Amino acid sequence: MTNTTSRRSFLQAMSIGTAALGLTGVVRGAEEKPIQGFEKTPTDPNASKDWKPVSDKKVRVGIVGYGVCKFGAAFGFQDHPNVEVAAVSDLFPDRCAELAKVCRCEKTYPSLEELIKDNTIEAVFVATDAPSHAGHAIEVLKSGKHVASAVPAVFGSLEDADRLFETVKSTGKKYMMFETSYFHEDLHAMREIYRAGGFGKLLYSEGEYYHYAADPIDSYKGWRIGTPPQWYPTHSDAYYVGVTGGSFTEVTCMGMPSVTTWLMAENNRYANPFGTEIALFRTSEGGMSRMAVSWDTPGFSGEMGRIRGQKGTFYGAYDGLEKNLPDTKRPPLPPTVDGGGHGGSHGYLMNEFVTAILQDRQPLVDIAQALNMTVAGIVAHSSALKNGETMKIPQFKL
């Protein structure tokens, strides 16, 4: 990690710490339709064309977490031919039993802390509550196991970002954040064209994550209620970091007070007044990015983005100077694995993590990219609280 700004002094100046989060959650009524992002995505009939195993080894994976989103089983570890789901865990016994059934796994543990004592497990997928992601990932790494985590990598804490980064480096184990936008068809195409030189430097990019809920979505200890939008930034930030592998170096962010009663500052533990935060970033290439996150805007929603480069643009499709474009089809999946939700990205993320372990290489969404997306949002929220003051962003590099 570079030292363009002192993270410790930065943390103290903005009074962002690792405060205890212990308030009681609000339970949402039964959902009549899937939570946004979990809608069934049609399976590409050619998704497995040309797939070949890179190894005959099976990675023994532990899965932790089966809350309201049922994320533990959503990425399809149980369906990968190179994976054996060796054990699962959830703090709630009924959820733990259901996760074991769905994953076709006989062994269960009452907690992550107990599961990671199992020395036969090689890798763990952490699908717990967002405030616990960093701490749980650190525990897994220190137990000598590879780890994949749901987003975000850390939750509002620059100290946790430092601790997680140093733990990944010191243990030498693989870390991957399952940012779903990375394997949206459009972002994957952008990344392949960018790598082939089809855009040149990106002059401007924008990403948007709009997720409206009229009532609170249930969550462990109510962590979702009033979450600062830019503390959950990776779905939008991926439309720069996930395309280029670069980072954001400074930000000015404006926040709009929430108009949704259950989101208002007096009703959330974070004293967060904003239901929408729009960040303007300077990028490591010298360009600009506008990244939006909103809980407050009903109507058209989802995760989306667009980019403009020196040699071309991508607004749903490539339009530019490069004529010899690379193949932009997503990599083949094992025949038993579905793309899944969030734009058909789930299976691709899981397969990338498993393949990185088998090939002993860095996974696509490594610790540096995960933190460069996540920390940018933490600083953006601090900027919004200071009425858009421009702030430097810590940088993470492997």
TORKOL-4160 file (C-alpha; in steps of 0.2 Angstrom, whole numbers, padded with zeros to 4 digits, m for minus):
398
<pt num="1" X="0000" Y="0000" Z="0000"/>
<pt num="2" X="0007" Y="0017" Z="m0005"/>
<pt num="3" X="0008" Y="0031" Z="0007"/>
<pt num="4" X="0000" Y="0046" Z="m0002"/>
<pt num="5" X="m0010" Y="0049" Z="0013"/>
<pt num="6" X="m0008" Y="0043" Z="0031"/>
<pt num="7" X="m0023" Y="0032" Z="0034"/>
<pt num="8" X="m0021" Y="0032" Z="0053"/>
<pt num="9" X="m0021" Y="0051" Z="0054"/>
<pt num="10" X="m0035" Y="0051" Z="0040"/>
<pt num="11" X="m0045" Y="0040" Z="0051"/>
<pt num="12" X="m0043" Y="0050" Z="0067"/>
<pt num="13" X="m0047" Y="0066" Z="0058"/>
<pt num="14" X="m0064" Y="0059" Z="0051"/>
<pt num="15" X="m0068" Y="0050" Z="0067"/>
<pt num="16" X="m0072" Y="0034" Z="0058"/>
<pt num="17" X="m0069" Y="0019" Z="0069"/>
<pt num="18" X="m0074" Y="0001" Z="0072"/>
<pt num="19" X="m0088" Y="0006" Z="0083"/>
<pt num="20" X="m0099" Y="m0009" Z="0090"/>
<pt num="21" X="m0114" Y="m0012" Z="0081"/>
<pt num="22" X="m0127" Y="m0020" Z="0092"/>
<pt num="23" X="m0144" Y="m0013" Z="0089"/>
<pt num="24" X="m0159" Y="m0024" Z="0086"/>
<pt num="25" X="m0164" Y="m0027" Z="0068"/>
<pt num="26" X="m0181" Y="m0023" Z="0060"/>
<pt num="27" X="m0189" Y="m0038" Z="0052"/>
<pt num="28" X="m0196" Y="m0036" Z="0035"/>
<pt num="29" X="m0212" Y="m0045" Z="0030"/>
<pt num="30" X="m0212" Y="m0059" Z="0018"/>
<pt num="31" X="m0206" Y="m0055" Z="0000"/>
<pt num="32" X="m0218" Y="m0057" Z="m0014"/>
<pt num="33" X="m0204" Y="m0056" Z="m0026"/>
<pt num="34" X="m0185" Y="m0060" Z="m0025"/>
<pt num="35" X="m0173" Y="m0047" Z="m0018"/>
<pt num="36" X="m0166" Y="m0036" Z="m0031"/>
<pt num="37" X="m0152" Y="m0044" Z="m0040"/>
<pt num="38" X="m0158" Y="m0062" Z="m0036"/>
<pt num="39" X="m0170" Y="m0063" Z="m0050"/>
<pt num="40" X="m0168" Y="m0079" Z="m0060"/>
<pt num="41" X="m0156" Y="m0075" Z="m0075"/>
<pt num="42" X="m0159" Y="m0086" Z="m0091"/>
<pt num="43" X="m0145" Y="m0098" Z="m0093"/>
<pt num="44" X="m0135" Y="m0096" Z="m0108"/>
<pt num="45" X="m0136" Y="m0113" Z="m0117"/>
<pt num="46" X="m0118" Y="m0111" Z="m0123"/>
<pt num="47" X="m0111" Y="m0106" Z="m0107"/>
<pt num="48" X="m0101" Y="m0122" Z="m0105"/>
<pt num="49" X="m0095" Y="m0123" Z="m0123"/>
<pt num="50" X="m0076" Y="m0126" Z="m0123"/>
<pt num="51" X="m0075" Y="m0128" Z="m0104"/>
<pt num="52" X="m0060" Y="m0139" Z="m0099"/>
<pt num="53" X="m0055" Y="m0144" Z="m0081"/>
<pt num="54" X="m0038" Y="m0137" Z="m0076"/>
<pt num="55" X="m0036" Y="m0150" Z="m0063"/>
<pt num="56" X="m0044" Y="m0166" Z="m0057"/>
<pt num="57" X="m0041" Y="m0160" Z="m0039"/>
<pt num="58" X="m0056" Y="m0156" Z="m0028"/>
<pt num="59" X="m0055" Y="m0140" Z="m0016"/>
<pt num="60" X="m0063" Y="m0143" Z="0001"/>
<pt num="61" X="m0073" Y="m0128" Z="0004"/>
<pt num="62" X="m0082" Y="m0122" Z="0020"/>
<pt num="63" X="m0097" Y="m0110" Z="0018"/>
<pt num="64" X="m0102" Y="m0098" Z="0032"/>
<pt num="65" X="m0119" Y="m0088" Z="0031"/>
<pt num="66" X="m0136" Y="m0091" Z="0025"/>
<pt num="67" X="m0146" Y="m0076" Z="0030"/>
<pt num="68" X="m0161" Y="m0067" Z="0021"/>
<pt num="69" X="m0151" Y="m0067" Z="0004"/>
<pt num="70" X="m0146" Y="m0085" Z="0006"/>
<pt num="71" X="m0129" Y="m0080" Z="m0001"/>
<pt num="72" X="m0120" Y="m0096" Z="0006"/>
<pt num="73" X="m0128" Y="m0107" Z="m0008"/>
<pt num="74" X="m0131" Y="m0094" Z="m0021"/>
<pt num="75" X="m0114" Y="m0095" Z="m0030"/>
<pt num="76" X="m0115" Y="m0113" Z="m0033"/>
<pt num="77" X="m0100" Y="m0120" Z="m0025"/>
<pt num="78" X="m0110" Y="m0136" Z="m0022"/>
<pt num="79" X="m0111" Y="m0138" Z="m0041"/>
<pt num="80" X="m0093" Y="m0136" Z="m0046"/>
<pt num="81" X="m0084" Y="m0152" Z="m0051"/>
<pt num="82" X="m0068" Y="m0147" Z="m0043"/>
<pt num="83" X="m0076" Y="m0143" Z="m0026"/>
<pt num="84" X="m0082" Y="m0153" Z="m0011"/>
<pt num="85" X="m0092" Y="m0143" Z="0001"/>
<pt num="86" X="m0084" Y="m0150" Z="0017"/>
<pt num="87" X="m0094" Y="m0141" Z="0030"/>
<pt num="88" X="m0106" Y="m0126" Z="0032"/>
<pt num="89" X="m0110" Y="m0115" Z="0047"/>
<pt num="90" X="m0123" Y="m0102" Z="0052"/>
<pt num="91" X="m0127" Y="m0095" Z="0069"/>
<pt num="92" X="m0145" Y="m0100" Z="0068"/>
<pt num="93" X="m0147" Y="m0119" Z="0068"/>
<pt num="94" X="m0162" Y="m0119" Z="0056"/>
<pt num="95" X="m0153" Y="m0109" Z="0043"/>
<pt num="96" X="m0137" Y="m0120" Z="0046"/>
<pt num="97" X="m0147" Y="m0136" Z="0043"/>
<pt num="98" X="m0155" Y="m0128" Z="0027"/>
<pt num="99" X="m0138" Y="m0123" Z="0020"/>
<pt num="100" X="m0131" Y="m0140" Z="0023"/>
<pt num="101" X="m0146" Y="m0148" Z="0014"/>
<pt num="102" X="m0145" Y="m0136" Z="m0001"/>
<pt num="103" X="m0126" Y="m0139" Z="m0002"/>
<pt num="104" X="m0127" Y="m0158" Z="0000"/>
<pt num="105" X="m0116" Y="m0157" Z="0015"/>
<pt num="106" X="m0116" Y="m0168" Z="0030"/>
<pt num="107" X="m0105" Y="m0158" Z="0042"/>
<pt num="108" X="m0110" Y="m0142" Z="0051"/>
<pt num="109" X="m0102" Y="m0131" Z="0063"/>
<pt num="110" X="m0111" Y="m0118" Z="0075"/>
<pt num="111" X="m0100" Y="m0104" Z="0070"/>
<pt num="112" X="m0086" Y="m0098" Z="0059"/>
<pt num="113" X="m0074" Y="m0099" Z="0073"/>
<pt num="114" X="m0077" Y="m0118" Z="0075"/>
<pt num="115" X="m0077" Y="m0121" Z="0056"/>
<pt num="116" X="m0060" Y="m0114" Z="0053"/>
<pt num="117" X="m0053" Y="m0126" Z="0066"/>
<pt num="118" X="m0056" Y="m0140" Z="0054"/>
<pt num="119" X="m0039" Y="m0142" Z="0046"/>
<pt num="120" X="m0046" Y="m0153" Z="0031"/>
<pt num="121" X="m0055" Y="m0137" Z="0024"/>
<pt num="122" X="m0044" Y="m0127" Z="0012"/>
<pt num="123" X="m0055" Y="m0112" Z="0008"/>
<pt num="124" X="m0070" Y="m0103" Z="0015"/>
<pt num="125" X="m0083" Y="m0093" Z="0008"/>
<pt num="126" X="m0089" Y="m0079" Z="0020"/>
<pt num="127" X="m0107" Y="m0074" Z="0017"/>
<pt num="128" X="m0110" Y="m0066" Z="0034"/>
<pt num="129" X="m0117" Y="m0049" Z="0038"/>
<pt num="130" X="m0107" Y="m0035" Z="0030"/>
<pt num="131" X="m0100" Y="m0027" Z="0046"/>
<pt num="132" X="m0092" Y="m0044" Z="0050"/>
<pt num="133" X="m0084" Y="m0047" Z="0033"/>
<pt num="134" X="m0067" Y="m0040" Z="0037"/>
<pt num="135" X="m0065" Y="m0048" Z="0054"/>
<pt num="136" X="m0071" Y="m0065" Z="0047"/>
<pt num="137" X="m0060" Y="m0065" Z="0032"/>
<pt num="138" X="m0045" Y="m0061" Z="0044"/>
<pt num="139" X="m0049" Y="m0076" Z="0055"/>
<pt num="140" X="m0050" Y="m0087" Z="0040"/>
<pt num="141" X="m0034" Y="m0081" Z="0033"/>
<pt num="142" X="m0025" Y="m0083" Z="0050"/>
<pt num="143" X="m0031" Y="m0101" Z="0051"/>
<pt num="144" X="m0021" Y="m0105" Z="0035"/>
<pt num="145" X="m0036" Y="m0105" Z="0023"/>
<pt num="146" X="m0040" Y="m0096" Z="0007"/>
<pt num="147" X="m0055" Y="m0085" Z="0008"/>
<pt num="148" X="m0069" Y="m0077" Z="m0003"/>
<pt num="149" X="m0080" Y="m0064" Z="0004"/>
<pt num="150" X="m0097" Y="m0056" Z="m0001"/>
<pt num="151" X="m0096" Y="m0037" Z="m0003"/>
<pt num="152" X="m0091" Y="m0025" Z="0003"/>
<pt num="153" X="m0073" Y="m0030" Z="0009"/>
<pt num="154" X="m0074" Y="m0019" Z="0024"/>
<pt num="155" X="m0088" Y="m0009" Z="0032"/>
<pt num="156" X="m0085" Y="0009" Z="0035"/>
<pt num="157" X="m0068" Y="0006" Z="0043"/>
<pt num="158" X="m0051" Y="0011" Z="0036"/>
<pt num="159" X="m0043" Y="0002" Z="0051"/>
<pt num="160" X="m0051" Y="m0014" Z="0045"/>
<pt num="161" X="m0045" Y="m0011" Z="0027"/>
<pt num="162" X="m0027" Y="m0010" Z="0034"/>
<pt num="163" X="m0028" Y="m0025" Z="0044"/>
<pt num="164" X="m0036" Y="m0036" Z="0031"/>
<pt num="165" X="m0023" Y="m0030" Z="0018"/>
<pt num="166" X="m0009" Y="m0034" Z="0029"/>
<pt num="167" X="m0016" Y="m0051" Z="0034"/>
<pt num="168" X="m0018" Y="m0056" Z="0016"/>
<pt num="169" X="0000" Y="m0051" Z="0012"/>
<pt num="170" X="0007" Y="m0059" Z="0028"/>
<pt num="171" X="m0002" Y="m0076" Z="0026"/>
<pt num="172" X="0001" Y="m0078" Z="0007"/>
<pt num="173" X="m0017" Y="m0085" Z="0005"/>
<pt num="174" X="m0029" Y="m0080" Z="m0008"/>
<pt num="175" X="m0042" Y="m0067" Z="m0005"/>
<pt num="176" X="m0056" Y="m0063" Z="m0017"/>
<pt num="177" X="m0071" Y="m0052" Z="m0016"/>
<pt num="178" X="m0087" Y="m0058" Z="m0025"/>
<pt num="179" X="m0091" Y="m0041" Z="m0034"/>
<pt num="180" X="m0105" Y="m0046" Z="m0045"/>
<pt num="181" X="m0103" Y="m0032" Z="m0058"/>
<pt num="182" X="m0086" Y="m0039" Z="m0063"/>
<pt num="183" X="m0095" Y="m0053" Z="m0072"/>
<pt num="184" X="m0110" Y="m0043" Z="m0079"/>
<pt num="185" X="m0109" Y="m0046" Z="m0098"/>
<pt num="186" X="m0106" Y="m0027" Z="m0102"/>
<pt num="187" X="m0092" Y="m0025" Z="m0089"/>
<pt num="188" X="m0084" Y="m0041" Z="m0094"/>
<pt num="189" X="m0084" Y="m0035" Z="m0112"/>
<pt num="190" X="m0077" Y="m0018" Z="m0107"/>
<pt num="191" X="m0063" Y="m0026" Z="m0097"/>
<pt num="192" X="m0058" Y="m0037" Z="m0112"/>
<pt num="193" X="m0058" Y="m0022" Z="m0124"/>
<pt num="194" X="m0049" Y="m0011" Z="m0112"/>
<pt num="195" X="m0035" Y="m0024" Z="m0110"/>
<pt num="196" X="m0034" Y="m0026" Z="m0129"/>
<pt num="197" X="m0031" Y="m0007" Z="m0130"/>
<pt num="198" X="m0048" Y="m0003" Z="m0138"/>
<pt num="199" X="m0052" Y="0012" Z="m0126"/>
<pt num="200" X="m0035" Y="0019" Z="m0123"/>
<pt num="201" X="m0035" Y="0028" Z="m0106"/>
<pt num="202" X="m0053" Y="0031" Z="m0099"/>
<pt num="203" X="m0057" Y="0049" Z="m0099"/>
<pt num="204" X="m0074" Y="0047" Z="m0090"/>
<pt num="205" X="m0083" Y="0032" Z="m0082"/>
<pt num="206" X="m0099" Y="0031" Z="m0072"/>
<pt num="207" X="m0107" Y="0018" Z="m0062"/>
<pt num="208" X="m0124" Y="0017" Z="m0054"/>
<pt num="209" X="m0131" Y="0006" Z="m0040"/>
<pt num="210" X="m0150" Y="0010" Z="m0037"/>
<pt num="211" X="m0158" Y="m0002" Z="m0024"/>
<pt num="212" X="m0175" Y="0005" Z="m0017"/>
<pt num="213" X="m0185" Y="m0004" Z="m0004"/>
<pt num="214" X="m0201" Y="0003" Z="0003"/>
<pt num="215" X="m0198" Y="m0007" Z="0019"/>
<pt num="216" X="m0182" Y="m0013" Z="0028"/>
<pt num="217" X="m0174" Y="m0029" Z="0021"/>
<pt num="218" X="m0171" Y="m0040" Z="0035"/>
<pt num="219" X="m0153" Y="m0042" Z="0041"/>
<pt num="220" X="m0143" Y="m0048" Z="0055"/>
<pt num="221" X="m0145" Y="m0035" Z="0070"/>
<pt num="222" X="m0152" Y="m0024" Z="0057"/>
<pt num="223" X="m0136" Y="m0019" Z="0049"/>
<pt num="224" X="m0144" Y="m0014" Z="0033"/>
<pt num="225" X="m0155" Y="0000" Z="0040"/>
<pt num="226" X="m0148" Y="0017" Z="0036"/>
<pt num="227" X="m0132" Y="0010" Z="0029"/>
<pt num="228" X="m0123" Y="0025" Z="0021"/>
<pt num="229" X="m0125" Y="0022" Z="0002"/>
<pt num="230" X="m0106" Y="0024" Z="m0001"/>
<pt num="231" X="m0102" Y="0011" Z="0012"/>
<pt num="232" X="m0109" Y="m0001" Z="m0001"/>
<pt num="233" X="m0101" Y="0006" Z="m0016"/>
<pt num="234" X="m0093" Y="m0009" Z="m0026"/>
<pt num="235" X="m0107" Y="m0013" Z="m0038"/>
<pt num="236" X="m0105" Y="0004" Z="m0045"/>
<pt num="237" X="m0086" Y="0007" Z="m0042"/>
<pt num="238" X="m0083" Y="m0009" Z="m0052"/>
<pt num="239" X="m0087" Y="0001" Z="m0068"/>
<pt num="240" X="m0070" Y="0009" Z="m0067"/>
<pt num="241" X="m0059" Y="m0002" Z="m0056"/>
<pt num="242" X="m0066" Y="m0018" Z="m0063"/>
<pt num="243" X="m0063" Y="m0012" Z="m0081"/>
<pt num="244" X="m0045" Y="m0005" Z="m0079"/>
<pt num="245" X="m0038" Y="m0013" Z="m0063"/>
<pt num="246" X="m0035" Y="0005" Z="m0058"/>
<pt num="247" X="m0041" Y="0015" Z="m0043"/>
<pt num="248" X="m0048" Y="0032" Z="m0037"/>
<pt num="249" X="m0036" Y="0044" Z="m0030"/>
<pt num="250" X="m0047" Y="0058" Z="m0023"/>
<pt num="251" X="m0066" Y="0062" Z="m0021"/>
<pt num="252" X="m0079" Y="0075" Z="m0019"/>
<pt num="253" X="m0096" Y="0068" Z="m0014"/>
<pt num="254" X="m0113" Y="0075" Z="m0012"/>
<pt num="255" X="m0127" Y="0067" Z="m0001"/>
<pt num="256" X="m0145" Y="0070" Z="m0003"/>
<pt num="257" X="m0156" Y="0068" Z="0013"/>
<pt num="258" X="m0167" Y="0053" Z="0013"/>
<pt num="259" X="m0185" Y="0055" Z="0010"/>
<pt num="260" X="m0189" Y="0037" Z="0016"/>
<pt num="261" X="m0194" Y="0037" Z="0034"/>
<pt num="262" X="m0185" Y="0021" Z="0039"/>
<pt num="263" X="m0169" Y="0027" Z="0032"/>
<pt num="264" X="m0168" Y="0044" Z="0040"/>
<pt num="265" X="m0154" Y="0048" Z="0052"/>
<pt num="266" X="m0165" Y="0047" Z="0068"/>
<pt num="267" X="m0170" Y="0029" Z="0063"/>
<pt num="268" X="m0153" Y="0022" Z="0060"/>
<pt num="269" X="m0137" Y="0017" Z="0070"/>
<pt num="270" X="m0125" Y="0026" Z="0059"/>
<pt num="271" X="m0133" Y="0044" Z="0061"/>
<pt num="272" X="m0133" Y="0044" Z="0042"/>
<pt num="273" X="m0144" Y="0057" Z="0034"/>
<pt num="274" X="m0142" Y="0052" Z="0016"/>
<pt num="275" X="m0152" Y="0040" Z="0006"/>
<pt num="276" X="m0142" Y="0044" Z="m0010"/>
<pt num="277" X="m0124" Y="0049" Z="m0012"/>
<pt num="278" X="m0116" Y="0054" Z="m0029"/>
<pt num="279" X="m0097" Y="0053" Z="m0029"/>
<pt num="280" X="m0085" Y="0062" Z="m0042"/>
<pt num="281" X="m0068" Y="0053" Z="m0042"/>
<pt num="282" X="m0051" Y="0057" Z="m0050"/>
<pt num="283" X="m0044" Y="0041" Z="m0056"/>
<pt num="284" X="m0027" Y="0034" Z="m0056"/>
<pt num="285" X="m0026" Y="0037" Z="m0075"/>
<pt num="286" X="m0030" Y="0055" Z="m0073"/>
<pt num="287" X="m0048" Y="0054" Z="m0079"/>
<pt num="288" X="m0065" Y="0056" Z="m0069"/>
<pt num="289" X="m0078" Y="0044" Z="m0063"/>
<pt num="290" X="m0096" Y="0048" Z="m0057"/>
<pt num="291" X="m0102" Y="0034" Z="m0045"/>
<pt num="292" X="m0119" Y="0034" Z="m0038"/>
<pt num="293" X="m0127" Y="0024" Z="m0025"/>
<pt num="294" X="m0145" Y="0026" Z="m0019"/>
<pt num="295" X="m0158" Y="0018" Z="m0008"/>
<pt num="296" X="m0171" Y="0032" Z="m0011"/>
<pt num="297" X="m0176" Y="0031" Z="m0029"/>
<pt num="298" X="m0190" Y="0020" Z="m0034"/>
<pt num="299" X="m0192" Y="0014" Z="m0052"/>
<pt num="300" X="m0178" Y="0008" Z="m0064"/>
<pt num="301" X="m0165" Y="0000" Z="m0053"/>
<pt num="302" X="m0150" Y="m0011" Z="m0053"/>
<pt num="303" X="m0131" Y="m0011" Z="m0056"/>
<pt num="304" X="m0125" Y="m0002" Z="m0072"/>
<pt num="305" X="m0112" Y="0009" Z="m0080"/>
<pt num="306" X="m0104" Y="0017" Z="m0095"/>
<pt num="307" X="m0087" Y="0022" Z="m0100"/>
<pt num="308" X="m0078" Y="0034" Z="m0112"/>
<pt num="309" X="m0060" Y="0032" Z="m0118"/>
<pt num="310" X="m0048" Y="0040" Z="m0129"/>
<pt num="311" X="m0051" Y="0028" Z="m0143"/>
<pt num="312" X="m0069" Y="0023" Z="m0140"/>
<pt num="313" X="m0085" Y="0022" Z="m0129"/>
<pt num="314" X="m0096" Y="0008" Z="m0121"/>
<pt num="315" X="m0114" Y="0013" Z="m0119"/>
<pt num="316" X="m0122" Y="m0005" Z="m0121"/>
<pt num="317" X="m0110" Y="m0009" Z="m0135"/>
<pt num="318" X="m0093" Y="m0004" Z="m0141"/>
<pt num="319" X="m0092" Y="0011" Z="m0152"/>
<pt num="320" X="m0074" Y="0017" Z="m0157"/>
<pt num="321" X="m0059" Y="0016" Z="m0168"/>
<pt num="322" X="m0053" Y="m0001" Z="m0164"/>
<pt num="323" X="m0059" Y="m0014" Z="m0177"/>
<pt num="324" X="m0050" Y="m0030" Z="m0172"/>
<pt num="325" X="m0060" Y="m0032" Z="m0155"/>
<pt num="326" X="m0056" Y="m0047" Z="m0144"/>
<pt num="327" X="m0068" Y="m0061" Z="m0140"/>
<pt num="328" X="m0079" Y="m0053" Z="m0126"/>
<pt num="329" X="m0089" Y="m0068" Z="m0121"/>
<pt num="330" X="m0088" Y="m0073" Z="m0103"/>
<pt num="331" X="m0076" Y="m0088" Z="m0099"/>
<pt num="332" X="m0084" Y="m0105" Z="m0100"/>
<pt num="333" X="m0093" Y="m0113" Z="m0085"/>
<pt num="334" X="m0093" Y="m0131" Z="m0080"/>
<pt num="335" X="m0108" Y="m0139" Z="m0087"/>
<pt num="336" X="m0115" Y="m0141" Z="m0069"/>
<pt num="337" X="m0114" Y="m0123" Z="m0064"/>
<pt num="338" X="m0127" Y="m0110" Z="m0068"/>
<pt num="339" X="m0123" Y="m0091" Z="m0070"/>
<pt num="340" X="m0136" Y="m0087" Z="m0056"/>
<pt num="341" X="m0141" Y="m0070" Z="m0050"/>
<pt num="342" X="m0135" Y="m0052" Z="m0052"/>
<pt num="343" X="m0134" Y="m0053" Z="m0071"/>
<pt num="344" X="m0129" Y="m0071" Z="m0071"/>
<pt num="345" X="m0113" Y="m0067" Z="m0062"/>
<pt num="346" X="m0113" Y="m0079" Z="m0047"/>
<pt num="347" X="m0107" Y="m0094" Z="m0055"/>
<pt num="348" X="m0093" Y="m0085" Z="m0064"/>
<pt num="349" X="m0086" Y="m0077" Z="m0048"/>
<pt num="350" X="m0086" Y="m0094" Z="m0039"/>
<pt num="351" X="m0078" Y="m0103" Z="m0054"/>
<pt num="352" X="m0064" Y="m0089" Z="m0054"/>
<pt num="353" X="m0060" Y="m0091" Z="m0036"/>
<pt num="354" X="m0059" Y="m0110" Z="m0037"/>
<pt num="355" X="m0049" Y="m0109" Z="m0053"/>
<pt num="356" X="m0037" Y="m0097" Z="m0045"/>
<pt num="357" X="m0034" Y="m0109" Z="m0031"/>
<pt num="358" X="m0031" Y="m0124" Z="m0043"/>
<pt num="359" X="m0019" Y="m0113" Z="m0054"/>
<pt num="360" X="m0011" Y="m0105" Z="m0039"/>
<pt num="361" X="m0013" Y="m0087" Z="m0046"/>
<pt num="362" X="m0021" Y="m0071" Z="m0040"/>
<pt num="363" X="m0040" Y="m0071" Z="m0042"/>
<pt num="364" X="m0048" Y="m0057" Z="m0053"/>
<pt num="365" X="m0055" Y="m0047" Z="m0039"/>
<pt num="366" X="m0040" Y="m0048" Z="m0028"/>
<pt num="367" X="m0037" Y="m0039" Z="m0011"/>
<pt num="368" X="m0030" Y="m0023" Z="m0019"/>
<pt num="369" X="m0045" Y="m0021" Z="m0031"/>
<pt num="370" X="m0057" Y="m0026" Z="m0017"/>
<pt num="371" X="m0051" Y="m0012" Z="m0006"/>
<pt num="372" X="m0048" Y="0001" Z="m0019"/>
<pt num="373" X="m0067" Y="0000" Z="m0023"/>
<pt num="374" X="m0073" Y="m0001" Z="m0005"/>
<pt num="375" X="m0062" Y="0012" Z="0003"/>
<pt num="376" X="m0066" Y="0024" Z="m0010"/>
<pt num="377" X="m0084" Y="0024" Z="m0004"/>
<pt num="378" X="m0079" Y="0026" Z="0014"/>
<pt num="379" X="m0070" Y="0041" Z="0010"/>
<pt num="380" X="m0084" Y="0047" Z="m0002"/>
<pt num="381" X="m0096" Y="0046" Z="0013"/>
<pt num="382" X="m0085" Y="0056" Z="0024"/>
<pt num="383" X="m0084" Y="0069" Z="0010"/>
<pt num="384" X="m0103" Y="0070" Z="0009"/>
<pt num="385" X="m0104" Y="0073" Z="0028"/>
<pt num="386" X="m0092" Y="0088" Z="0025"/>
<pt num="387" X="m0103" Y="0095" Z="0011"/>
<pt num="388" X="m0092" Y="0089" Z="m0003"/>
<pt num="389" X="m0075" Y="0093" Z="0003"/>
<pt num="390" X="m0062" Y="0085" Z="m0008"/>
<pt num="391" X="m0052" Y="0071" Z="0000"/>
<pt num="392" X="m0038" Y="0060" Z="m0004"/>
<pt num="393" X="m0041" Y="0041" Z="m0005"/>
<pt num="394" X="m0028" Y="0028" Z="0002"/>
<pt num="395" X="m0021" Y="0017" Z="m0011"/>
<pt num="396" X="m0019" Y="m0002" Z="m0011"/>
<pt num="397" X="m0006" Y="m0011" Z="m0022"/>
<pt num="398" X="0001" Y="m0028" Z="m0022"/>
